[in-house]
Amino acid sequence: MAVLPPYLQPLVVVALHTGMRWGELAKLEWRDLDFNTRSVAVTEAKSGEGRHIPMNQVVLTPIGE
């Protein structure tokens, strides 16, 4: 993580803790995140179907805390 540019670090953390692919991460919009249910809605998955991915505490914790 230390060798990554700061702007990529959050994306790598989310990828590692959710199993999301780069294409899924790149297409995320704020409306895809549901903090009440702690899930991410992936509308265009590789399989062609949507899915919901749970967010763990690491993903939910703001950077720097």
N, C-alpha and C positions, 0 to 999 in steps of 0.2 A: 504494500500500500504506500510505503514511503516514497517509492520511485514514480508513482503515478502523479500526473498533474492534479491539483486540488479539485478541478471541475469534474474529473472522472471518478474520484473516490466514492462519492455517494452512489453512483451507478453501479460500481463494482460491489459495494456492500449489499445493495438491493439484489443484484444478480446472484450473489453467493447465498443469500438467505432466503430467496424465493424460488430459485431455479429458473427464473425468467431468461429468455433469450434476448440477444441484443436488439433484434427487430421488434420484439414486444416492448422492451424498455424505451426504444426510440419513439414508439407511437403513443406512449402514455400521455394522457392529459389529466388535469386536476380532477375532472369529473369521473375518472376511472378509479379514484381512490375513495374508499369508504372507511373513515376512521371510526365510525360507530361499530361496524362489524369487523373492523381490522382486516379488510380484504382489498385486493386489487382486481378489477374487472379487466380481463384481456378479451377484447372483442374480436380480434383477428389472430387466432393462434395458428401454428403450423398445420394443425389437423384440419383447419377450416372452420372449426367450431370455437365458440367463446368458452371461457372458463373463469372461475374465481380462485385467486391464490391468497392464502392467509399471510398476513404480515406479522412477524414476531416482534418482540420488544426491541431488538437491535434495529430493525427497519423503522420502527416508530420513534426511536430516540433521536432528537435533533442532533445534528453534527456539533461536536465540541462539548457534549455533555457526558 
